[in-house]
Amino acid sequence: MLAIGIGASNVLSVLTYVVGARVMGPSDFGRFVALTSVAFLFIVIADFGVNAWTVREIGRSDSSLKPFEVTLLPKLGIATRGDVPAGS
């Protein structure tokens, strides 16, 4: 079932780009793709591999979510019990 969803997502993505290229025209679609590429490059650089590291550490640990609490939750601005100072 998951494979069908992934396949449908890929087909929909391709169709969206084809329709977008037709509607925008070559010049505007080229600008769109260039801006999208630059934005994606900044996202990759800003991540510094934190997401891949978090997934690896969670998969490696024995049902402990400590790596998740240390990396991803603070990145989202969510405080965990270990982040709260004593006496608060």
HELIX and SHEET records of a PDB file:
HELIX    1   1 LEU A    2  ASP A   47  1                                  46    
HELIX    2   2 VAL A   50  ARG A   60  1                                  11    
HELIX    3   3 LYS A   66  LEU A   76  1                                  11    
HELIX    4   4 ARG A   81  ASP A   83  5                                   3    
END                                                                             
